[in-house]
Amino acid sequence: MPPLGLAYLAGVSARAGRQVEILDAYALDWSWARFEQELAHRRPDVLGLGTMTPVADVAYRAVKIARRYAGQIIMGGPHPTAVGAQIFQDCPEIDHLAIGEAEETWLPYLDWVAQGATGAPPAGIRAKDQEFREHRPTQHIEAIPWPARHLLPQTAYRYLMATRPGFATMVTSRGCPFSCSFCDKSVGGSKWRARGASSVVDELQALQKTGVGFVNFYDDNFTLHRKRVVDICEEILRRELDIEWKCEGRVDGVDTKLLKLMRRAGCRVVAFGVESGNADTLALLRKDVKVEQVEQAFAACRAAGVRSLAYIILGAPGETAAQVNHTLRFVQDIGADYVQFSSLVALPGTPLFAEYGHRAPADVQNPVDGDQQRHTVTDLPPEQLAKLMGQAWRGFYLRPKPLFRLGADAYHSGAWREALRLGGAMARWSLPWERPAGSPYQPSRAQEGL
């Protein structure tokens, strides 16, 4: 996926006339040695990295390599926002942290660094052994420059569920008013802020002109405000855009009529945080939805001709093996087209962490996890949950219809490498002589190459 957060900051920099470059080592499939060579050649005055908690160890490794070649190193994103000053102990090579949304604090930070980084840092920037001042965004998100996608290796990005070649990502709103116990909202916050339909479709139209055929909307909840979704779809239809897309939504935010309009406007996949087929687990996770609403949303997707993706969490605290198996049957019963099974992690900054973060870590992953360790919160023995996880993936995808669908997706999206990588990861992960249950995850070549 394109590093959209970095691209937004690059867009802010470019508009201000600053010299900026993005190195997406993942997309370019660089080795660690190549990464070091590129940094040794460039020797940036400021090196910025964005990271999430599950892959913080990879980011720390990159920082340690970069320390010799960069003037100042700053880290932003969900992990430093949630963890705070502890990062300076975890990775002393980091100079500064960008806390929260950084589009308004980035240029003041660069000015501060240019003046020798003396005195108090700007609001929103955390420095070692200095007082931190919080920054709250003041400008409407429509005023933020578009991501500097021209600095990204745009043709290198693929997405297996894309229905057309030419892939990009977009964010049209920030924040989420719901209170799921496992969700880290430390960056975007709880206040929902959204771009208008014209602004959204302007960016879609610009992407189409560059050859993008499929867009993945990464809003926390694209379908939160029904009228805005209708306005976006009607504007796409009015301009006769020929572009297809996927979005994230809640099961209580869609119905057949809305999904049919979305389908006409290019929507091909909607992803839902289903999490579980057990009412007790949904209550623990504070989803504020009922199992019946899940069934209705997936039925509406089928009626509208829109594919559905269910995000599922297995082994939440209190869940038994029988309840996990119930969820595995449930996702097939509701007719989900795709499923992503994961184990539950109590991330810093979440209500779940406050309650369960003290537990001894149990490492249970799935074949597509990018993190090298996944410290799972479960009452089941880790070996048993790992076995159930394998059964979940094999039981859902090793069937004729899902296999045919994934093959068709790879053909239409051009994501053959991603399909083969997923298939290989599932095969290696499933075979006991390749990956015993509970053993450490072996990163893919792309992950090992940073």
N, C-alpha and C positions, 0 to 999 in steps of 0.2 A: 504494500500500500504506500502511496506517496506520503512523505512526512509533512502533512498539511500545516501543523503548528509552526515548523521551521519556515515553510513557504510563506506563511502569513507575515512572519517577522522579516523575511527577506523582501516581501512586498513593501513593508513600511520603510525598510532601509533604502530600497531602490527609489521610492518616491521622494525621499529626502536627499538623494544624490550620493548616498554612501556606496562604497565598493563592497559588494557582497557576493558570496558564492555558496552553493549548497553541494555537499558531498554525500550522496546517498549510497553508502558502501554496500548496503543490503541489495539494492536494486542492481548495482553494477557487479555484484558477486565478487567483491574484493576479498582477498586474503588479509589477515592481520598484517603481514609483511607489506602488502601493497598499500594498505591504509597508512602505515608508518611512512612509507616512501612519499606518498602524496602530501602528507603533513610536513615532512622534512623539506619538500620542495616549496610549499606555499608559506610556511611559517606565519600563520595569521596573528594579527594583533589581538583579536578576540575570537575564541572558539566557543560556540554555543551548541549544546546538546539538549535534546528533549528526551525524557524517559518516563516510563511507567514502572511501577514497583516490580512486576514479574520479570522484567528484563533489566533491572537496575545493575545486576552483576556484569552484564555485557557492557553497559554504559561506563561502569567504573573501570573496566579493563581498557576501554577506549581512552578514558581520561589519563590513565597511568602511562599509556603509550604516548599520548599527545603532550604530556607535561613538558617535555624537552623542547617542543617546537612552537608552543603557543604562548603569547604574552599573558593573556587572562583567559581563564576557563570558567564559563558560566553554565549551569544546568537549570533547565526549566521543565515544566510539565507536571503531571499528577504526582509523581513520586516526591520531588522536593517540596511541593506545596503541602503535601500531607505529612511528610516526615520532618521537615524543617531543619534546624541546626544540627540534628543528629548526623546528617549527611557529611558534615565536615569531619566528623570522627570516623565515619565509615569509609570515606575517601578523601584524605587530607589534601590531595592534589587539586581539588576543586577550590576555586577562589570565591565564587559568588553563586547565589541562587536567585532565579527569577520566580517569584511567588505569585500564583494566580495567572490571570490573563495578562500577557506581557506586551501587547501591541502599544499601549500608551506609556509603558515604562522603558521600552527598549531604547529609544533615542536619548532620553535623559541618561540612561546607563552608559551608552557609548560616549556621550559628552563627559560624563564623570570619569570614565577610564582615560579619555584623551587628556584630561587635566591632571592625570597622575593617580586617580582613585584615592585622593586624600579627602579627609573630612567625611561627613555622614553620607552614606549611599542614598540614591534617590528612593522615594517611596516605592514599595514593591520589590526592592532588591535586598537580599540578605547577604551580609558580609560577615566574615569571622570576627567574633568578639566585638561586634558593634550593635547598637540598638537598631531594631527593625521597625520600620514604619509601614503600616498596611496601605495598600493602594486599592481603591475601588474604581472600576471603569466608569467613566463619565460620558463617553461618546456613544451614540447609537451604533449598533454593529454594522449598519449600512455604510457608515463613514470609514470603516476599516478597509484599506486597499485589498483587492483580490490577491490570493496567493500568487507568488512569483513562479508560476509553473514553467516559465521559459528557462529557469535555472535547474529544473529537474530533468532526469533522463526519461521523459514522458513515455517514450515508446517501449521502455523496459517493463512497465507495469502491466500486470495481468490479473484478472479476477475470474475464478472458475465459474461462478454463477452468472457472469456477464453474458448477455444474449447477443452481443455484437463485439467485434474488435474495436480497439481504441477506447482505453479506460481512463477515467478520472474520478476523483472524489470531491465532494462539496459539503460545506456546512452552512445551513440556512437559518439556524437558530442555536441559541446557547442557553444552558440552564435547564433544570427540570424540577417541577414543583412536587414530585412524588417522593416518597421516603423509604425506598427499598433498603433493607438493612445492609446489603452487601455492596451497595453502589457508592463509589467515591465521587462526591460532587465538589471537592475542595477547589477545583479550578473554575468550573462553570457556575457553581452555586445553585441555589434553589429558585431564583427568580428567572422566569422564562423570558428571553428577549429574542425577537424574531425579525428577520428581514421581510419586507413586503414582496408581493408577487412579482412586480416589475423588476425589482433588483435581482431576485432569484432567476428569473427567466432571461434577464440580460446576460448573466454569467453562463447559463446553459447555452444560450445562443452563441456566445463567444467560443465556448468549448467545442460546439458542433463545427464551427468554422475552421477549427484547428485539426479536425479529423476524429474527434472523440465521438464514439457511437453509444457508449454506455457510461452512466454516472451512478456512483454509489453515494447516496446522501447519508452523512454520518451524524445527523442530529440525534440527540438522545431520544427524542420522540417527535418525529416528523409529523405525525397525525394528531398532535395535541389539540390544535385549533382547527376545527373542521372548515370554517369559512376560508381560512388562509389556504388550506389544501385545495379547496374548490377554486379559489382565485388563481392559484399557481397552475392548476390543470387547465382551466379555461384560457389562461394567457398562453400556455404552450400550444393549445389548439388554435387560438386566434392567430398566432404567428406561424402556425404550420411547421413547427420544429419537428425534425425527424431524428429523435434521440430517445433512447430507452433508459430506464433507471430502476434502482432498488432503494428502499427506504426502511427505516426502523419505526415500529409503532407499538402501541399497546392494544391488547385484544378488546378493551372496552372503548376504543377510539375509532373503530371501523364498522361498516356494514356493507351489504351488497351494493347499494346504490352508490356510495362513495367509491368503493373499489372498482366498480364498472367505469366511473368517470376517470379514475386514476389509470386504469387499463387503457382507455382511449388516448390518454395523454402520454403514454409511453411506459407506465409502471409495469414491470414484469415480475418483481419479487418484493414481498413485504416480510421483514423479519420481526418476530415477536419474542419478547422475553417470557416464555411460557414457564420455565424453571422447573415445574413439577406437575404431576397429575394428582398429587395428594393435597388435600385442603389444609392439613396441619402444617405441611412444609410451606405452602404459600403464606400462611399466617406468620410463621417464623421469619420468613423473608420480607414481610410487610409489603407484599405485592398489591394488596387491596383490590384483588380480582377474584372471581369465583371460577371453579372448574367449568361450569356451564358456559361462561363467557368465552373461555378458550375454545370450546367446541363450536360455539356460534361463529367466532371470528374465522376459524379455519373452514367452516362450511361456506361462509360468505366468500372467501378467497376462491374456493372451487367454483362457486356459482358465477363469479366475475371473471374467471379465467386468469387469475393472478396466482403465481406460485408462492408458496409459504415456506418460511424458514423458522424452525422452533429452536430457541436457545434453551438448553436443558441443564439443570444442575443435579448431580447425583450425589447422594450421601450427605445431605445436610444434617446438622446435629439433630439427633433423635430419630432419624430415618433408619428403618430396618431394611434388610435385604429384600423382604417381601414387598415393602413399599417402593424400593428402587425398581423391582421387576414390574410392579404395577405401572410406574411411569413409563417404562420401556414399551409396555403394551399400549399405553395411552397414546403415545406419539404416533403409533401406527394406526390406531383406531380413529384419530382425528384427521388422518390423511395428510400429514405434513409431507411436503415435497423434499425438504432438506431438514436435517437436524444437526446441531452441534452440541455434543455432550461434553460437559466439563465437571470437574470436582470443585467444591466450594472453597474459596480462599477468603480469609478475613483480612482485607487490605487495610493498611493504615489510613485513618481518616474516615472510616465507616463505622456505623453503630455496631456492626458485627465484630469489629476488631476490639471495641471496648468490652464486649462480653466474652469473646472467645479467643482473643489474640494471645492470651497467656498460655494456651495449650501447647504441648510439645508437637512440633511439626510432623505431619505424616505426608510423605511424598507420593501423590497419586496424580498421574497426568493422563492426557489423551494424545493420540498420534499427531495432532496438529498444534499442540502447545508450543509457543516460542520460548517460554521460560525453561531454564535448565533444571530448576527445582520448582515444585508446586506444593507449597505447604498447606495442606488441605485440612479443613475443619470437619471432622466426621467422628461419629461414635462407632463406626464399623472398623474392624481390623483393616489396615491399609491394603493387605494382600487380597482381602475379600472384595474391597471396593475396586481395586485394580482389575480383578477378574470380571466384576460386573461391568466396568467401563469397557473392557474388551468385548464382552458380549453385546453391549449396547451398540457399539460401532459396527461390529460384524453383522449383528442381527438386523440392523436397519439397512445398511448399504450393500451387503452381499446378497441382494435379491435382484432379479432380472430388471424390474422397472427402474429402481434407483441407479443401477449400473448403466442402463441405457441412457437415462437422463444425464448422468455425469459425462458420459461419452459425447452426447450431443452438445452439452455445454462447452466441453473442451474444443469441439469443432467450431462452434459459432463464436466463441470468445478468442480463439487462438491460444488458449491457455493449456497447451499440451504438456509443457514442462511441469506446470502446477498440478495437473491431473496425475501425471506419472509420479511426481514427488509425493502426493497424497497417498496414492496407491502403494508406493514403496514403503512409506512410513507406516501405513496401516499393516502391511504384511510383516515388516520387521518387528513392529510393536506387538503384533498378535502372536508370533511364534515363540514358544517358551524358550527355545535354545538361543534366540536372538535377544529377547528382552524378558527376563524373568519378572514376574509380578513384583512390583515394589522396587525394582532396580532403578538406578539413576537414568534419567533421560539422556539419549545420545543426540546432540544437535545435528540438524541437517547440514549439508555442505554450505548452504547459503548462510545459515546462522553461524557456523564456525568461521565463515569468512567475514563476519560482522555485517 
